[in-house]
Structure formats: structure tokens, C-alpha cells
Amino acid sequence: MGFGSENLGPESKAQVPTSFFHVFRSRRIAVLAALGFSSGLPLYLTGQTLQAWMSSRHVDLKRIAAMSAVGLAYSLKFAWAPLLDRYRLPVLGRRRGWMLGLQLALVAAIATMGAIDPVAAPVALAAAAAVVAFLSASQDVVLDAYAADVLAPEQRAAGQAVYVVGYRVGLLVAGSLALVLADHLAWPVIYAVMAAAMVVGVAGTFAAEEPATPEQARHTLATALVEPFRELAHRLGGGRLARLLAFAALYELGYFFAQAVIIPFLHDGVGFDFTTIGVANKALVFAGTAVGGFASGALVARWGPHRLLVPFGALALATHLLYALLALAGHSLPMLCVAVLADSIANALVMTAFVAVLMGTCSPAFSATQLAILTSLSSVGQRVLGPFAANVQVAVGWAGFFVVTAAMTVPGLVLARRIAQEVAAGGERS
């Protein structure tokens, strides 16, 4: 994203860390971990945890897969991102004000969603889940923009790595801990606990520094709606912009498509109870995320994200085949552990490089909108195509399903190679 010291806010140029390891001494790192947690926590509450809740109430697979559409806001967040770039709430500044307001709204929305019966009131549950997804997607817009605004180019790899770890811990709490609790507590109580856990993000918001507002960001609403698109197209050119948009949509397509039915696969497809799924995730997802997150931060800082897009993506492709092997093996705890650990490491590697590349294409004046455009495309596999996942599974079985999701990653890898070549040739802002 090409930020110099003038974009860093209160920390001066002299304070910018010069290496990957020095960056962990910065207050920003603890803040980014807390904000990453706040971003990750709501996601599974309208995704995998919701799948588990509905599975426990014996809702059929097609209805569970269709429920993935409630998260369409994650794919459409670019539509209202200009409002978050243009307007500010009367407290805490341009970025932190929105962060706090959205986090408090999520507390109320998550608790409300948990109080609705998925069998007696499925439409009301879908509506409540859609509200949670809308607020969560809006929070992601602001948090992505905050990270882009506050991090210098040399800090992005380490900062994104820590953010990813915080994000995955949020997923761990909303996924693994919730699943373990599901064998002992009622779902409304679990969702109330998850709502209370948003206090971590609120604390991070109060501890965060407010980035300086670029002069170009003080524009009219009409300009805010048009200029981010025009600036990006003008700077990149039509051909590269088209490739970048396609890359953003396809790079993680297979992963997100699989997420639409991953819990029914583990619970109904290979017969693990929720406690086993939760405990496996608790230990292995955290370990894999920590290893993958910090390894990717070090590797990206050393080699640059563009050089790692293809090898990281290839590792992610291989994890789909591990789930196919799990489907063939059936109820195999060792195979489950291998697949979950490998998937967690690969996903952390991919996410760090992917977001770092996207950050490098955006302007600080329009970071919320431009990042929202690019990152919203990445969830198309789950939010738009996800409702069809059950049809694919019925047609080819669980093992065949994961072979299909592996094949869906190949076009993204081809585009990743081209994007890497363009960045190496000097296309990224620096």
C-alpha cells in the first residue's frame, strides 16, 4: 500500500521496526492481535458454528448449505465501504470510531441470534445471522483499512502474521470452544458467551492509535463512491486490474467452497462428535495457525509476498486432498488430526501472503473501499457458490467433493503466478 512515515500516525519514522522480529516490540502488535480476534470471532457464528447448531437439531444438509448465503455481506461489503471511508462517528476518530460502534453492535446482534430457535423460526434465524454477517463484514472493512493505514511497508508481513493469529484464535473460540460447550450448554448460552468475548476487540480499539487521515480522504460522498474505483483502475490499468480482481476471487475459491459444509462432513460424513471436533480444532488449529502465521510472516518479510503466492497456494491445494483421504478412511482420529493441522498451517500461510499482496495495491486515501473490493471477492466460493456445495456432495460423495475443491484452486494458482510476475516487475506500490 505504499505508506511512508507520514501515514503512520503517532509512532514516528524512527520508531518503525527494521526487521521482522523487532516489530513484535511495538504496541501495534498486541493491538492487531486483539483486533484480529474481533474480526475472526463473528465469522464462524454465521458459518461453522451455525452449521453445528443446525446439525444438532437435525436440519437437512441442503438447508444448512443454503444458510451460507446469509454471509453474502462479506462478498458485498465493497458496496458500503465508501461510507466508512467518507464518514466518521463523533468518537475516537475516523477508523477507531467505526471499530467501536460496530463491535458494540455485534455484541447485541450475536446475543439476539442465539436466542432464536433454528427449527421453530428458521427465517428469523437467517435474518439475525445476516445482520451479524453485515456488521462483521463492515468491521472487517474498517479493521483491514486500519491495518493498512497504520503499518509501514516493512511492518506488513509481521503485522499481518500477528493479525492472522489473533483472527484464528477468534475462530478457535467461536468454533472449537463453542463446539465443546455444545455438548454441555444450550446454544443460546453459548452465543451469549461469544457475544461477551467481543470485549477483547473493544479493548483493542481503545488501545489502538488513530492513523493520520490523508488529505485526499476529505472528499464528498459522491467522490467517495466513485474515486476509489477510478483511482485503482487508472493506476493499475484495465488488464492488470482485471487479473487482480480474478485472482482475488479465485485464489481461495476451493477453500471457501469447502467451508460451506465442513462441519456436516466431520460430524455426519465421518462420524465425529462435536467435542472431538472441538478439541481437535482447539489444539491443532491454534498450533497450525501459530506455526503458519509466524512462519509466513518471517518468510514474507524475507522474500516478499509475491514470491510465495504459488508455493503457499500449492500447499493449500494439498490439504483438500487430505480431507478426501479422511473421507475414504472414515472415522480416523489420526487422519483428522493430520488434515486439520495441515489445513491450519496452509491457511495461515496463504492468508498472510494474500492480504499483503492486496494491501500493496491500494491507496491510503481509499484503503477501506479498495481493500473491501478485493477481499470481498475472496469469499465468493462460500457466500455465492456455497449453497450448491450440497448438490456437488450428493453427486460425487465426500471424497469426490474434496477432489473438486482441490481442482477449484488451480485457476487461482495460475493467476497467482502472473500476479507475482507483475509485482516483481515493479507493479506494487512501495
Residue pairs with C-beta under 8 A, 6 or more apart in sequence:
1 148
1 153
1 156
1 359
1 360
1 361
1 362
1 363
1 364
1 367
1 429
2 153
2 360
2 363
2 364
2 428
2 429
2 430
3 148
3 149
3 151
3 152
3 153
3 364
4 152
5 12
5 13
5 16
5 152
6 212
7 149
7 152
7 211
7 212
7 214
7 364
8 16
8 150
8 152
8 211
8 212
9 149
9 150
9 209
9 210
9 211
9 212
10 209
11 26
11 28
11 209
15 26
16 152
16 154
16 155
17 23
17 25
17 26
17 154
17 155
17 158
18 154
19 301
20 157
20 158
20 297
20 298
20 301
20 302
23 29
23 155
23 158
23 159
24 158
24 162
26 155
27 207
27 209
28 150
28 151
28 155
28 159
28 209
29 158
29 159
29 162
30 204
30 207
31 204
31 207
31 208
31 209
32 147
32 159
32 162
32 163
32 166
32 204
33 162
33 163
33 165
33 166
33 169
33 204
34 166
34 200
34 201
34 203
34 204
34 207
35 99
35 143
35 146
35 147
35 163
35 166
35 201
35 204
35 205
35 208
36 143
36 162
36 163
36 164
36 165
36 166
36 167
36 168
36 169
36 170
37 166
37 167
37 169
37 170
37 173
37 200
37 201
37 204
38 103
38 139
38 143
38 170
38 198
38 200
38 201
38 202
38 204
38 205
39 136
39 139
39 140
39 143
39 163
39 166
39 167
39 170
39 201
40 166
40 167
40 168
40 169
40 170
40 171
40 174
41 170
41 171
41 173
41 174
41 194
41 197
41 198
41 200
41 201
42 106
42 110
42 132
42 133
42 135
42 136
42 139
42 174
42 198
43 136
43 170
43 171
43 174
44 50
44 171
44 174
44 175
44 178
45 110
45 113
45 129
45 132
45 174
45 178
45 191
45 194
46 70
46 71
46 113
46 129
46 130
46 132
46 133
46 136
47 68
47 71
47 259
47 382
48 175
48 259
48 262
48 263
49 174
49 175
49 178
49 179
49 194
50 67
50 129
51 64
51 67
51 261
51 262
51 263
51 264
52 178
52 179
52 182
52 263
52 267
52 274
52 277
53 118
53 182
53 187
54 63
54 64
54 67
54 118
55 64
55 263
55 264
55 267
55 268
56 182
56 187
56 274
57 118
57 119
59 118
59 119
59 122
61 261
61 264
61 268
61 390
61 393
62 390
62 391
63 122
64 261
64 264
64 390
65 260
65 261
65 386
65 387
65 388
65 389
65 390
66 387
66 390
67 126
67 129
68 259
68 260
68 382
68 383
68 386
68 387
68 389
69 383
69 384
69 386
69 387
70 126
70 129
70 130
70 133
71 129
71 130
71 133
71 137
71 379
71 382
71 383
72 130
72 133
72 383
72 384
73 130
73 133
73 134
73 136
73 137
73 138
74 133
74 136
74 137
74 140
74 376
74 379
74 383
75 376
75 377
75 379
75 380
75 383
75 384
76 137
76 376
77 137
77 138
77 140
77 141
77 372
77 375
77 376
78 369
78 372
78 373
78 376
80 138
80 141
81 141
81 228
81 368
81 369
81 371
81 372
81 373
82 221
82 224
82 225
82 228
82 368
82 369
83 221
83 224
84 98
84 138
84 141
84 142
84 145
84 368
84 369
85 145
85 217
85 224
85 228
85 366
85 367
85 368
85 369
86 217
86 219
86 220
86 221
86 224
88 94
88 97
88 98
89 97
89 98
89 100
89 101
90 97
91 97
91 100
92 99
92 100
92 205
92 210
93 210
94 210
94 211
94 213
94 217
95 142
95 145
95 146
95 149
95 208
95 210
95 211
96 146
96 205
96 208
96 210
98 138
98 142
99 139
99 142
99 143
99 146
99 201
99 205
99 208
100 202
100 205
100 206
102 135
102 138
102 139
102 142
103 139
103 198
103 201
103 202
103 205
104 202
105 135
106 132
106 135
106 136
106 139
106 195
106 198
107 195
107 196
107 198
108 195
109 128
109 131
109 132
109 135
110 132
110 191
110 194
110 195
110 198
111 191
111 192
111 195
112 128
113 125
113 128
113 129
113 131
113 132
113 191
114 187
114 188
114 189
114 190
114 191
114 192
114 194
114 195
115 188
115 191
116 124
116 125
116 128
117 125
118 125
137 376
139 201
140 372
140 375
141 368
141 371
141 372
142 368
144 355
144 367
144 368
144 371
144 372
144 375
145 367
145 368
145 371
146 208
146 211
147 159
147 160
147 163
147 359
148 359
148 362
148 364
148 367
148 371
149 211
149 212
149 364
149 367
150 208
150 209
150 211
151 159
151 160
151 359
153 360
153 430
154 301
156 300
156 356
156 359
156 360
157 296
157 297
157 298
157 300
157 301
157 305
157 352
157 356
158 297
158 301
160 297
160 300
160 351
160 352
160 355
160 356
160 359
161 293
161 294
161 296
161 297
161 298
161 300
161 348
161 352
162 293
162 297
164 289
164 293
164 296
164 348
164 351
164 352
165 289
165 290
165 293
165 294
165 348
167 351
168 285
168 286
168 289
168 293
168 344
168 348
169 286
169 289
171 285
172 281
172 282
172 285
172 286
172 289
173 194
173 197
174 194
174 197
175 278
175 281
175 285
176 277
176 278
176 279
176 280
176 281
176 282
176 285
177 278
177 282
178 190
178 193
178 194
178 278
179 274
179 275
179 277
179 278
179 281
180 274
180 275
180 278
180 279
180 282
181 189
181 190
181 193
182 190
182 274
182 278
183 273
183 274
183 275
214 364
214 365
215 365
216 363
216 365
216 366
217 364
217 365
217 366
219 227
224 369
227 366
228 363
228 366
228 369
228 370
228 373
229 369
229 373
231 363
231 365
231 366
231 370
232 241
232 361
232 362
232 363
232 366
232 370
232 373
233 241
235 363
236 244
236 361
236 427
240 422
240 427
243 415
243 418
243 419
243 422
244 361
244 374
244 419
245 373
245 374
245 377
246 415
247 412
247 415
247 416
247 418
247 419
248 358
248 374
248 375
248 377
248 378
249 377
249 378
249 380
250 411
250 412
250 415
251 309
251 313
251 350
251 354
251 378
251 409
251 412
251 413
251 415
251 416
252 316
252 350
252 354
252 378
252 381
252 409
252 412
253 380
253 381
253 385
253 408
253 409
253 411
253 412
254 316
254 317
254 320
254 381
254 405
254 406
254 407
254 408
254 409
254 412
255 316
255 320
255 347
255 350
255 381
255 405
255 409
256 378
256 379
256 380
256 381
256 382
256 383
256 386
257 381
257 382
257 385
257 386
257 389
257 405
257 408
258 320
258 323
258 389
258 401
258 402
258 405
259 381
259 382
259 386
260 382
260 385
260 386
260 387
260 389
261 386
261 389
261 390
261 393
261 401
263 277
265 323
265 327
265 393
265 398
265 401
266 272
266 277
266 336
267 273
267 274
267 277
269 327
269 398
270 326
270 327
270 329
270 330
270 331
270 332
270 336
270 398
271 330
271 331
272 280
272 331
272 333
272 336
276 333
276 336
280 333
280 336
280 337
280 340
281 340
284 337
284 340
284 341
284 344
285 340
285 344
286 344
287 341
287 344
288 340
288 341
288 342
288 343
288 344
288 345
288 347
288 348
289 344
289 345
289 347
289 348
291 345
291 348
292 344
292 345
292 346
292 347
292 348
292 349
292 352
293 348
293 352
295 345
295 348
295 349
296 308
296 312
296 348
296 349
296 351
296 352
296 353
297 352
299 308
299 349
300 308
300 352
300 353
300 356
304 423
305 352
305 353
305 354
305 356
305 357
305 360
305 423
306 357
306 419
306 420
306 423
306 424
306 428
307 420
307 424
308 349
308 353
309 353
309 354
309 357
309 416
309 417
309 419
309 420
310 413
310 416
310 417
310 420
312 346
312 349
312 350
312 353
313 350
313 409
313 412
313 413
313 416
314 413
315 342
315 345
315 346
315 349
315 350
316 346
316 347
316 349
316 350
316 409
317 406
317 409
317 410
317 413
318 342
318 346
318 406
319 339
319 342
319 343
319 346
319 347
320 402
320 403
320 405
320 406
320 409
321 402
321 403
321 406
322 335
322 338
322 339
322 342
322 343
323 339
323 343
323 402
324 398
324 399
324 400
324 401
324 402
324 403
324 406
325 335
325 339
325 399
326 332
326 335
326 336
326 339
327 397
327 398
327 399
327 401
327 402
328 399
329 335
354 378
355 375
357 419
357 423
357 428
358 371
358 374
358 375
359 371
360 423
360 428
360 429
360 430
361 370
361 374
361 428
361 429
362 370
362 371
362 374
362 429
363 370
363 429
381 408
389 401
392 401
392 404
393 401
396 403
396 404
